[in-house]
Amino acid sequence: MSSTQARIGCGAGFAADRIEPAVDLVDRGGLDVIALECLGERTVSLAALRKLSDPRGGYDPMLRKRMSALLEPLNRTGTRLVTNAGAADPVEAARMVRALGAELGVPTTAAAVTGDDVLDRVDLSAPAWEDGAPLESHGEIVSANAYIGADALLPALRGPAPVVIAGRAADPSLFLAPLAHLLDWEADDWERMAAGTLVGHLLECAGQVTGGYFADPGRKPVPGLARLGYPIAEVGRQGGAVITKPPGTGGRVDRMTVAEQLTYEVTDPRAYLTPDVSLDISAVEVSDHGGDRVAVRGARGRNRPQELKVSVGYRAGFRGEGEISYAGRGALDRARLAAEIVRERLGDALPRLRADVVGHSALHGEALAEGAQPYECRLRVAGLAGSQAAAEAVGEEVSALYTSGPAGGGGLRVGTTEVVGVLSTTVPRERVETGVVVFEGNAAE
C-alpha cells in the first residue's frame, strides 16, 4: 500500500490510560490508524501470572472496555487500530474482540500477532542485566517475552483486519509498522525506519507529548489538562512529520513539549536500540509552526540489532502494606515513633521492611527532607516476604497502632499482594518465530 502521507494517533500511553481521548481521536482526527500502547515490563508479567489462574485472563483487563467504546467509531470512520494490549495472550484478546463486535452489532475481524512468548526459547542460565546472576536463580520464572518489531506486525496489517492485537510489541513499533505499510517503506531503509521510530517514540506515551507529564504549575503551564487532547502525527513518505492534536482539546504541543518527550527514556541519543533500527536522535530538528503544530525531522538510523530484548518475569514473594495518617502538632514525630514500633516488632521476621513518611521523606529520604515539620503526614510501611501469611503481618501491626501506638492515628489502609519481579536479557532474533491468527468478524465462534 502506498500513499503520500499517513495520519496516525496515539489513544493510550499505558494500561490504565483514559478512554475518551482515543474516541475523540477516531471521531475527529481523520486518522488512518490509531495505536494503543498499553504494555510495560511488569504489565506483561502480571498478565502471565493472571493467565496461570485464568486461561482467559492473559490480556489487558481494560481492553474490553476500550473496545466497547471504540468499535463503532472505528467501523464508522474506517480507522484501523493497532495495540499491544494482548499482553500475555493476544489470541484470546482477538477472539474476545471478535465476540464483542458481534455482541455490539459491529462485526469486527481481529488479527492476533503471536510469537513474543519465548519462555521455551530463552536461556534461563544466562545472566540478568540487572545483577549478573542467572535468571533462574531469582525464583520461579513465569514469563519471558521478546520485544517484537514492525516486521512481526506487518503481515497482520497487510490483511483486512481493522483491529490488530499483539503482545510484547515494542512501543515505537506499534506506530512504525502502520507507517511502513501505508507509505511503502522497506524494512532495510534505515533512514525511514528511524524516522518512523522517532514518530512512535514521540507518540507512544500519549498525553505526555501534548502537555500532560510536561505540566508544572508556575513553571510550565498547560491549559485545559482536564480535557487533554492526545497526539496525532502527519507523516510524509520521506519520514518528515508534524505532531499535533485535535482542535479544541486541552494541552499544548510546542517545541518544549516535543523536545522533552524526545529525550524521554533515551540513555544514548546516538544509539536508541529498537527491534527495527538503531535510532540516532542527536541531529533531530524540532520546529514550532504555531497552533499546536510541531515539525520534526533529522532522525538517522543504522542496522537493527541482531538480538531482541526479553522481559523475564518471576515470582518475587508477597508485599504486605499498611498506611496510617497523623495530623496536628508533632505529627511527624508520632509517625516516626509508629515506624520504630513496627520495625522493632517485625524487623527480625521481615528483614526487607521499609517505612516512609509520606509528605516528608518518602521520595528523597531523610537526608533531603526540609527541617520544618509538616502539619499532617502519612506513614507507609511495606515489607516483602516469601509467603502471603508472613506478608500479612505488616498490615496487622500497622492496624494495631490504632490503640497500641502513638496518639491520633487514623485513616488506616492495609493490603497484601503477590509481587512479580522483572529481569532483562536478550534472545537471538532468529529464535523468535512470529505469526498471525485471524478471527473473522462474520464467522461463528
C-alpha positions in Angstrom: 0.0 0.0 0.0 1.4 3.4 -0.9 0.2 7.0 -0.2 2.0 10.3 0.1 1.0 10.9 3.8 -0.2 8.9 6.7 -2.1 10.2 9.7 -1.7 8.2 12.9 -2.7 8.9 16.5 -2.0 7.5 20.0 -5.0 6.7 22.1 -3.3 5.2 25.1 0.1 5.5 26.6 -0.2 2.9 29.4 -2.5 0.2 30.6 -4.8 2.4 32.8 -4.9 5.4 30.4 -8.2 7.3 29.7 -10.5 6.1 27.0 -12.3 9.3 25.9 -9.3 10.9 24.2 -9.0 7.8 21.9 -12.7 8.0 21.0 -12.2 11.7 20.2 -9.2 10.9 18.0 -11.1 8.4 16.0 -14.2 10.6 15.7 -12.5 13.8 14.7 -8.9 13.1 14.0 -9.2 11.9 10.4 -6.8 9.1 11.2 -5.6 6.2 9.1 -4.6 4.3 12.2 -4.8 4.7 16.0 -2.3 2.9 18.2 -2.9 2.0 21.8 0.3 1.4 23.8 -0.8 -0.5 26.9 2.1 -2.7 28.0 5.0 -2.3 30.3 7.7 -4.6 31.6 5.7 -5.5 34.7 2.4 -5.4 33.0 3.1 -8.4 30.7 4.5 -10.4 33.6 1.4 -9.7 35.7 -0.7 -10.8 32.8 1.2 -14.0 32.6 0.6 -14.6 36.3 -3.2 -14.0 35.8 -3.3 -16.4 32.9 -1.9 -19.2 35.2 -5.1 -19.0 37.3 -7.5 -17.9 34.5 -6.8 -19.3 31.0 -8.8 -16.4 29.5 -7.3 -13.7 31.7 -4.0 -13.0 30.0 -4.8 -9.9 28.1 -5.2 -6.3 29.3 -8.2 -6.2 31.7 -9.3 -2.8 30.2 -9.2 -4.0 26.6 -12.9 -5.0 26.5 -13.9 -1.6 27.9 -11.7 0.2 25.4 -13.0 -1.7 22.5 -16.6 -1.3 23.6 -16.1 2.4 23.2 -14.1 2.2 20.0 -15.5 -0.5 17.8 -18.4 1.7 16.5 -16.4 4.8 15.6 -13.6 2.6 14.1 -16.1 1.0 11.9 -17.8 4.3 11.0 -14.6 6.1 10.1 -12.6 3.3 8.6 -9.8 3.8 11.1 -7.6 0.8 11.9 -6.4 0.0 15.4 -3.1 -1.5 16.5 -2.3 -2.3 20.1 -0.1 -4.4 22.3 -2.9 -4.8 24.8 -2.9 -8.6 24.0 -0.3 -8.8 26.8 0.3 -12.4 27.6 -2.5 -13.7 25.3 -3.1 -11.8 22.1 -5.0 -14.7 20.6 -7.6 -14.7 23.4 -7.8 -10.9 23.1 -8.5 -11.1 19.4 -11.1 -13.7 20.0 -12.8 -11.5 22.6 -12.8 -8.5 20.2 -14.5 -10.6 17.5 -17.1 -11.8 20.0 -17.6 -8.2 21.3 -18.2 -6.9 17.8 -20.9 -9.5 17.3 -22.5 -8.6 20.6 -22.5 -4.9 19.8 -23.7 -5.4 16.2 -20.4 -4.2 14.8 -18.9 -7.3 13.1 -15.2 -7.0 13.5 -12.3 -9.0 12.2 -9.4 -9.1 14.6 -5.9 -10.3 14.0 -3.6 -11.6 16.8 0.2 -11.3 16.4 1.9 -14.2 18.1 5.5 -15.2 18.9 6.7 -12.8 21.6 6.3 -15.5 24.2 9.8 -17.1 24.3 9.7 -18.8 27.7 10.7 -22.1 26.0 13.5 -20.4 23.9 15.3 -18.1 26.3 18.4 -19.3 28.1 17.5 -19.1 31.8 21.0 -19.8 32.8 22.1 -16.5 31.2 22.9 -13.6 33.5 20.2 -11.0 34.1 21.2 -7.5 33.0 20.2 -6.1 36.4 22.6 -8.0 38.6 24.5 -10.5 36.6 23.1 -13.5 38.4 21.5 -16.3 36.4 17.9 -15.6 35.5 16.7 -18.9 37.0 18.4 -18.2 40.4 15.8 -15.4 41.1 12.8 -17.7 41.7 10.1 -19.3 39.7 10.1 -17.9 36.2 6.5 -17.2 35.0 7.1 -15.3 31.7 9.7 -14.4 29.1 8.5 -12.0 26.3 10.7 -10.7 23.5 10.2 -7.2 22.2 9.0 -7.9 18.6 9.1 -5.2 16.0 7.4 -3.9 12.9 8.3 -7.0 10.8 6.0 -9.1 13.1 3.1 -6.7 12.8 3.2 -6.0 9.1 1.7 -9.4 7.9 -1.4 -8.6 10.0 -1.6 -5.1 8.6 -1.4 -6.4 5.0 -4.6 -8.4 5.7 -8.1 -6.9 6.0 -8.4 -7.0 9.8 -9.3 -3.5 11.1 -8.0 -4.5 14.6 -4.5 -5.9 15.1 -3.6 -7.1 18.6 -0.1 -8.0 19.7 1.6 -9.0 23.0 5.0 -7.5 23.8 5.5 -5.5 20.6 7.9 -2.7 21.2 6.3 0.7 21.9 7.5 2.6 18.8 7.0 -0.5 16.6 3.2 -0.1 17.0 3.5 3.2 15.0 6.3 2.3 12.7 4.5 -0.8 11.3 1.4 1.1 10.1 3.6 3.9 8.7 5.8 1.4 6.8 2.6 -0.3 5.5 0.9 2.9 4.4 3.9 4.7 3.0 5.5 1.6 1.4 8.8 1.7 3.4 11.3 -1.1 3.1 12.5 -2.8 6.2 16.2 -2.1 5.5 15.6 1.6 4.6 17.3 2.6 7.9 16.6 6.3 7.5 12.9 5.8 7.1 12.8 3.2 9.8 14.5 5.7 12.0 12.0 8.4 11.0 9.0 6.2 11.8 10.6 5.0 15.1 11.1 8.7 16.0 7.4 9.3 15.4 6.5 6.3 17.5 8.8 7.4 20.3 7.1 10.8 20.4 3.6 9.5 20.3 3.9 6.3 22.4 3.2 7.9 25.8 0.0 9.6 24.5 -0.7 12.7 26.6 2.9 13.2 27.6 3.8 15.0 24.3 0.6 17.1 24.4 1.5 18.6 27.8 0.3 16.0 30.4 3.6 14.9 32.0 5.1 18.2 31.0 2.9 20.3 33.1 4.4 22.1 36.2 2.3 24.9 37.6 4.2 28.2 37.7 7.0 27.0 35.5 5.4 25.1 32.6 1.7 26.0 32.5 -0.6 23.8 30.4 -4.2 24.8 29.7 -7.2 22.5 29.9 -5.5 19.5 31.4 -8.8 18.0 32.5 -9.7 17.7 28.8 -6.2 16.9 27.5 -6.1 16.1 23.8 -4.0 13.1 22.7 -1.4 13.3 19.8 -1.6 12.9 16.1 1.3 12.7 13.7 1.1 13.6 10.0 3.9 11.7 8.3 5.2 12.1 4.8 6.7 9.5 2.6 10.3 10.7 3.3 9.7 10.5 7.1 9.2 14.1 8.0 6.4 14.6 10.5 4.2 17.1 12.2 3.0 16.5 15.7 -0.4 18.0 16.6 -3.6 17.2 18.5 -7.4 17.6 17.8 -8.6 21.2 17.8 -10.5 22.4 20.8 -8.8 20.0 23.2 -6.7 20.9 26.2 -3.0 20.7 26.4 -0.2 22.2 24.3 2.0 21.0 21.5 5.1 23.1 21.0 8.8 22.9 20.8 9.2 22.4 24.5 6.7 19.6 24.9 8.1 17.7 21.9 11.7 18.2 22.9 11.0 16.9 26.4 9.4 13.8 25.1 12.2 13.3 22.5 14.7 12.6 25.3 12.3 10.6 27.5 13.9 7.2 28.5 16.7 7.6 26.0 20.1 6.7 27.5 22.2 7.0 24.4 20.8 9.6 21.9 23.1 8.2 19.1 22.0 4.6 19.6 18.5 4.1 20.8 18.0 0.4 20.1 14.7 -1.0 19.0 13.8 -4.2 17.2 13.6 -2.3 13.9 16.6 0.1 13.9 19.3 1.7 15.9 18.0 5.2 16.1 20.2 8.3 16.3 18.3 11.4 17.5 21.3 13.6 18.1 20.6 15.7 14.9 16.8 15.8 15.1 15.3 19.2 14.4 12.2 20.4 16.2 10.4 23.4 14.6 7.4 25.1 16.2 4.9 26.1 13.5 2.4 27.5 16.0 -1.2 26.5 16.5 -0.2 23.2 18.3 1.8 22.0 15.3 5.5 21.0 15.6 7.6 19.6 12.8 10.3 17.0 13.5 13.0 15.7 11.1 16.6 14.6 11.0 16.4 11.1 12.6 19.2 8.8 11.4 19.3 5.1 11.5 21.7 2.1 11.4 21.2 -1.6 11.1 18.8 -3.1 13.6 20.2 -5.2 16.5 20.7 -8.9 15.9 19.3 -9.8 19.3 15.9 -8.9 20.8 15.5 -7.7 24.4 13.5 -10.1 26.5 11.5 -9.1 29.6 11.5 -12.0 32.1 9.0 -12.2 35.0 9.4 -14.2 38.2 7.6 -14.8 41.4 9.3 -12.4 43.9 7.2 -13.1 47.0 4.4 -11.1 48.7 4.3 -7.5 49.7 2.4 -6.5 52.8 1.5 -2.9 53.3 0.0 -0.6 55.9 -0.7 3.1 55.9 -1.9 5.4 58.8 -2.2 9.2 59.0 -1.1 11.6 61.7 -2.1 15.3 61.9 -1.6 18.3 64.2 1.3 19.3 66.4 4.1 16.7 66.5 2.6 14.7 63.6 6.0 13.8 62.1 7.4 12.7 65.5 4.4 10.5 66.1 4.7 8.9 62.6 8.4 8.2 63.2 7.6 6.6 66.5 5.0 4.4 64.9 7.5 3.3 62.3 10.0 2.4 65.0 7.4 0.3 66.8 6.6 -1.7 63.6 10.3 -2.1 62.8 11.0 -3.4 66.3 8.2 -5.9 66.1 8.8 -7.1 62.6 12.5 -6.5 61.9 13.7 -10.0 62.6 10.8 -11.7 60.7 10.8 -9.3 57.8 14.3 -8.0 57.1 13.1 -6.4 53.9 11.0 -3.9 55.6 10.6 -0.2 54.6 8.9 2.7 56.4 8.4 6.1 54.8 6.7 9.2 56.0 4.6 10.5 53.0 4.7 14.2 53.0 8.2 14.4 54.4 10.7 11.8 53.3 9.0 9.2 51.2 10.6 10.1 47.9 14.0 11.5 48.7 14.7 10.2 52.2 15.6 12.0 55.4 18.8 13.5 54.0 16.9 15.8 51.7 13.8 16.4 53.9 13.3 20.0 54.9 13.6 21.0 58.6 10.1 22.3 59.1 7.6 19.7 60.5 4.5 19.0 58.4 1.1 19.6 60.0 -0.1 16.3 58.5 1.6 13.2 57.1 1.1 9.6 56.4 3.2 6.6 57.4 3.5 3.8 54.9 5.1 0.6 55.9 5.9 -2.2 53.4 7.6 -5.5 53.7 8.5 -8.3 51.3 8.0 -11.9 52.4 8.1 -15.4 50.9 4.6 -16.2 51.9 1.3 -14.3 52.0 0.8 -15.2 55.7 4.1 -13.6 56.6 3.4 -10.5 54.5 0.0 -10.0 56.2 1.9 -9.3 59.5 2.7 -5.8 58.1 -0.9 -4.8 57.9 -1.7 -6.4 61.2 1.0 -4.4 63.0 0.0 -1.1 61.4 -3.6 -1.8 62.3 -2.6 -2.4 66.0 -1.2 1.2 66.0 -4.8 2.5 66.4 -4.7 1.8 70.1 -1.2 0.5 70.8 0.8 3.2 69.1 1.2 7.0 69.2 -1.8 9.2 69.6 -4.1 10.3 66.9 -3.5 7.8 64.1 -6.3 7.3 61.6 -7.3 6.6 58.0 -6.0 3.0 58.1 -5.4 1.1 54.9 -3.7 -2.3 54.7 -3.3 -5.0 52.0 -1.2 -7.9 50.7 -0.3 -8.5 47.0 1.8 -11.0 45.2 4.9 -9.4 43.7 6.2 -10.2 40.2 9.9 -9.3 39.7 11.2 -8.3 36.2 14.6 -9.0 34.7 16.1 -8.4 31.3 18.1 -10.5 28.9 18.3 -11.0 25.1 17.4 -13.7 22.6 18.8 -14.2 19.1 16.4 -12.7 16.6 16.3 -16.0 14.6 14.9 -17.9 17.6 11.8 -15.7 17.7 9.1 -17.0 15.3 6.1 -14.7 14.9 2.8 -15.4 13.2 -0.8 -14.1 12.7 -4.1 -15.7 13.8 -7.2 -14.1 12.3 -10.7 -14.2 13.8 -13.2 -13.3 11.1 -15.9 -10.9 12.1 -18.7 -12.7 10.3 -17.7 -16.2 11.5 -19.4 -18.1 14.3 -17.5 -18.8 17.5 
